[in-house]
Amino acid sequence: MSKKAILFIISFLVILASPLALISPTIAAVDVVQTVVINPDGSISPSTVPILRDGDTYTFTGNVSATMRIHRSNIVLDGAGYTLHGPYNGTASDVWVIGEGSNQLPEGVLAQYTTGIDIANKDVKGITIKNLNILNFSIGMYMWTNNNTVTGNAVSYNIVGILLSGSNSTITNNYISHNTQGLFFGFNDPSDIPSDIIISHNGFESNKMQINGCLCDEYPENEPPHAWDNGEVGNYWSDYNGADTDNDGFGDTPYVVDIQNQDRFPFMQNPAKSPVPSAKLSFEIVILAVIIVPIVLVVASFIVKEKKFRGKKA
């Protein structure tokens, strides 16, 4: 092959590789974040944030560096595979961790806490959050009201991934990884313990504590263990060390959180994954096709012509 052909192919490979860098951007923690608010009337503040409203559905159209407060009930927040990210970089060594006691709370640290998604007040309910990557917050999501659904998200590199203290809520198909505490289960009032919670098909991966919660000094003798499954399937736990002798995909023994909490049907393989921006990938694939196809045709034509020329010369 001639030097011209080799140079042409090298140039083709460089052009081919350039758009691929767009597909998996690196998201870094930021020092300062704005606050995005979904207002009671449904409007978004600030209006310039890349979130598109269609009735009661709010869809991300790009990555957002912000905390979010939701003041409107019965909405769907669709991340569309994009990322909501905050300022926490994982280096704080003296930060108070929820559940470790108020006497460990350094002065002023609550004011430094950032929450990725926070429900504004007790009257805001029926929130669905899906297909969103949530990174680098003190608390990724604070779901403390009732009738909420969290599904298909990735919640990673936070102090607390999801703080759950509301009843009639569903947490499914989420990838919860590399948090100090993956899921914190608490209650708003000692007399109002959350009930009717479904937590299944989630992947708990490499959290320092997979689950933590408000613990009683003594468990009531007549209180049954709390199941972290839906009665048929449970969740994936990266620190589960049980076996699957019947090869049904679930551990033979429960994953034990503590004496009162266990997952009876732990997955052996992680069923959850991080969402990706499918619309963006589709756009990039089109761009790649527009760039690559003509280049491939030109290169092929060039090689064919060179071979014909060599044949005539011979």
C-alpha positions in Angstrom: 0.0 0.0 0.0 1.3 3.5 -0.9 2.2 6.2 1.6 -0.8 8.2 0.4 -3.2 5.4 1.2 -1.7 4.9 4.6 -1.9 8.7 5.4 -5.5 8.7 4.2 -6.5 5.8 6.4 -4.8 7.4 9.5 -6.7 10.6 8.9 -9.9 8.6 8.6 -9.3 6.9 11.9 -8.6 10.3 13.7 -11.8 11.7 12.3 -13.7 8.6 13.3 -12.4 8.7 16.9 -13.2 12.4 17.5 -17.0 12.2 17.8 -16.7 9.1 20.1 -15.4 11.4 22.9 -18.8 13.0 23.0 -20.6 9.8 24.0 -19.4 9.4 27.6 -18.6 12.8 29.1 -16.8 12.9 32.5 -18.9 14.6 35.2 -16.9 16.4 37.8 -18.0 17.8 41.1 -18.5 21.6 41.1 -17.8 24.2 43.8 -21.1 26.2 43.5 -24.5 25.0 42.3 -27.6 26.9 41.6 -31.0 25.9 43.0 -33.6 24.7 40.5 -37.3 25.0 41.6 -40.4 23.4 40.2 -42.9 25.9 41.4 -46.5 25.2 42.7 -47.9 26.5 39.3 -45.7 24.1 37.4 -43.2 26.7 36.1 -39.4 26.1 36.4 -37.0 28.6 38.0 -34.6 29.5 36.5 -36.3 29.1 33.1 -33.0 28.7 31.3 -32.2 25.3 33.0 -32.1 22.5 30.4 -35.4 20.8 31.6 -38.4 20.7 29.2 -41.9 20.8 30.6 -44.8 18.9 28.9 -47.8 19.1 31.2 -46.8 17.4 34.5 -43.7 15.7 32.9 -40.3 17.4 33.3 -37.6 16.0 31.1 -33.9 16.8 31.3 -32.3 17.8 27.9 -28.8 18.2 29.3 -26.7 17.8 32.4 -27.5 20.1 35.3 -25.3 21.4 38.2 -27.9 22.2 40.8 -29.9 21.2 43.8 -33.7 20.8 43.1 -36.7 21.6 45.1 -40.1 20.3 44.1 -43.2 22.3 45.1 -45.7 20.5 42.9 -47.5 17.2 43.4 -48.1 14.4 41.0 -45.3 15.2 38.5 -42.8 13.0 36.7 -39.2 14.1 36.6 -37.5 12.2 33.8 -33.7 12.5 33.7 -33.6 11.0 30.2 -30.2 9.6 31.1 -28.6 13.0 32.0 -26.9 13.9 35.2 -27.8 16.1 38.2 -24.6 16.8 40.0 -23.4 18.8 43.0 -20.4 20.0 44.9 -19.5 17.1 47.2 -16.1 15.6 46.3 -15.9 12.9 48.9 -13.0 14.4 50.8 -14.8 15.7 53.9 -13.5 13.7 56.9 -15.4 15.5 59.7 -18.9 15.6 58.1 -21.8 14.4 60.1 -23.3 11.2 58.8 -27.1 10.8 59.3 -27.9 8.1 61.8 -24.7 8.4 63.8 -26.3 10.7 66.5 -26.8 14.4 66.9 -23.9 14.7 69.3 -21.6 14.1 66.3 -23.0 17.1 64.4 -20.3 19.7 64.0 -21.6 23.3 64.3 -23.0 24.7 61.1 -22.6 21.5 59.0 -26.3 21.2 58.2 -26.1 24.5 56.4 -23.3 23.0 54.3 -25.4 19.9 53.3 -26.6 19.8 49.7 -29.6 17.7 48.6 -29.9 16.7 45.0 -33.7 16.4 45.0 -35.7 17.6 47.9 -39.5 17.7 48.3 -40.5 21.1 49.5 -43.2 20.4 52.1 -45.4 17.6 53.4 -48.3 18.4 51.0 -46.2 17.6 47.9 -46.8 14.0 47.1 -46.9 11.6 44.1 -43.5 12.4 42.7 -41.9 10.0 40.2 -38.2 10.3 39.5 -36.8 8.2 36.8 -33.8 7.8 34.4 -31.6 10.3 36.2 -28.0 10.1 37.3 -27.5 11.8 40.7 -23.9 12.5 41.8 -21.9 14.3 44.4 -24.4 15.5 47.0 -24.7 15.2 50.8 -28.1 13.5 50.1 -28.9 12.4 46.6 -32.7 12.3 47.1 -34.7 13.1 50.2 -38.1 11.3 49.8 -39.9 12.1 52.9 -43.5 12.4 51.8 -46.0 9.7 50.6 -46.8 8.0 47.4 -43.5 8.6 45.6 -41.7 6.4 43.0 -38.0 6.3 42.4 -37.1 4.0 39.4 -34.3 3.5 36.9 -31.9 6.0 38.4 -28.2 5.9 39.3 -27.4 7.5 42.7 -23.7 7.5 43.3 -20.8 9.2 45.2 -23.0 10.9 47.8 -22.9 10.8 51.6 -26.5 9.3 51.6 -27.8 8.1 48.3 -31.5 8.0 49.0 -33.1 9.1 52.3 -36.5 7.5 52.5 -39.0 8.3 55.3 -42.4 8.4 53.5 -45.1 5.7 53.2 -46.6 4.1 50.2 -43.4 4.6 48.1 -41.6 2.4 45.6 -37.9 2.2 45.1 -37.1 -0.1 42.1 -34.4 -0.7 39.4 -32.0 1.9 40.8 -28.2 1.6 40.7 -27.1 2.8 44.1 -23.3 2.8 44.3 -20.2 4.2 46.0 -22.2 6.2 48.6 -21.3 6.4 52.3 -24.8 5.1 52.9 -26.7 3.7 50.0 -30.2 3.9 51.4 -31.2 5.5 54.7 -34.6 4.4 56.0 -36.0 6.6 58.7 -39.3 8.2 59.9 -40.6 11.7 60.1 -42.1 11.1 63.6 -41.6 8.3 66.0 -45.3 7.6 66.0 -45.4 7.5 62.1 -43.2 4.6 60.9 -43.3 4.4 57.1 -45.4 1.5 55.8 -46.2 -0.1 52.4 -42.7 0.4 51.0 -41.6 -1.6 48.0 -37.8 -1.9 47.5 -36.8 -4.4 44.8 -34.7 -4.9 41.7 -32.1 -2.3 43.0 -28.4 -2.8 42.7 -26.5 -1.9 45.9 -22.9 -1.7 44.8 -19.8 -0.9 46.9 -21.5 1.5 49.4 -19.7 1.8 52.7 -23.0 1.0 54.3 -25.6 -0.5 51.9 -28.5 0.3 54.2 -28.7 2.4 57.4 -31.6 3.7 59.4 -33.0 5.0 62.6 -32.5 2.2 65.0 -34.5 1.4 68.1 -32.7 0.7 71.4 -34.7 -2.6 71.6 -36.8 -4.2 68.9 -40.4 -5.0 70.0 -40.6 -8.8 70.5 -43.9 -9.0 68.5 -42.6 -7.0 65.5 -41.8 -9.2 62.5 -38.7 -8.7 60.5 -38.9 -6.1 57.7 -38.5 -7.6 54.2 -36.3 -5.8 51.6 -38.0 -7.5 48.7 -41.4 -7.6 47.0 -42.2 -11.2 48.1 -40.7 -12.7 44.9 -37.5 -10.9 44.1 -35.2 -8.7 46.1 -32.1 -6.6 45.3 -28.5 -7.1 44.5 -25.9 -6.6 47.2 -22.3 -6.5 46.3 -21.2 -7.8 49.7 -23.6 -10.8 49.7 -21.5 -13.9 50.1 -24.3 -16.6 49.8 -24.5 -19.3 47.1 -27.1 -20.1 44.4 -27.0 -23.9 44.3 -30.2 -24.2 42.2 -29.1 -21.6 39.6 -32.3 -19.6 39.7 -30.5 -16.3 39.9 -31.2 -15.7 43.6 -29.2 -16.5 46.7 -30.2 -19.5 48.7 -30.1 -17.6 52.0 -31.3 -14.1 52.8 -29.1 -11.0 52.7 -29.2 -9.9 56.4 -29.0 -6.2 57.0 -29.6 -6.6 60.8 -31.7 -8.7 63.1 -34.8 -6.9 62.0 -34.2 -6.4 58.2 -33.4 -8.9 55.5 -33.7 -9.5 51.8 -35.2 -12.9 51.3 -34.5 -13.1 47.5 -31.1 -11.4 46.8 -30.0 -11.2 43.2 -26.7 -12.9 42.3 -26.2 -10.5 39.4 -26.9 -6.8 39.4 -30.2 -6.1 37.6 -29.8 -2.3 37.6 -27.6 0.0 35.5 -26.9 3.7 35.0 -29.3 5.3 32.6 -27.8 6.9 29.4 -29.1 9.8 27.3 -30.6 7.8 24.5 -31.6 10.8 22.5 -28.1 12.1 22.7 -26.6 8.8 21.6 -29.0 8.6 18.7 -27.9 12.1 17.6 -24.3 11.1 17.8 -24.8 7.9 15.9 -26.4 9.9 13.1 -23.5 12.3 13.1 -21.0 9.4 13.1 -22.9 7.9 10.2 -22.9 11.1 8.3 -19.1 11.5 8.8 -18.1 7.8 8.5 -20.1 6.6 5.5 -18.7 9.1 3.0 -15.1 8.6 4.3 -15.4 4.8 4.0 -16.7 5.1 0.5 -13.9 7.5 -0.5 -11.2 5.3 1.1 -12.7 2.2 -0.6 -12.8 4.0 -3.9 -9.2 5.3 -3.5 -7.9 1.7 -2.8 -9.8 0.3 -5.8 -8.4 3.0 -8.1 -4.9 2.4 -6.8 -5.1 -1.3 -7.4 -6.4 -0.8 -10.9 -3.6 1.7 -11.6 -1.0 -0.8 -10.3 -2.5 -3.5 -12.5 -2.2 -1.4 -15.6 1.3 -0.4 -14.7 2.3 -4.1 -14.2 
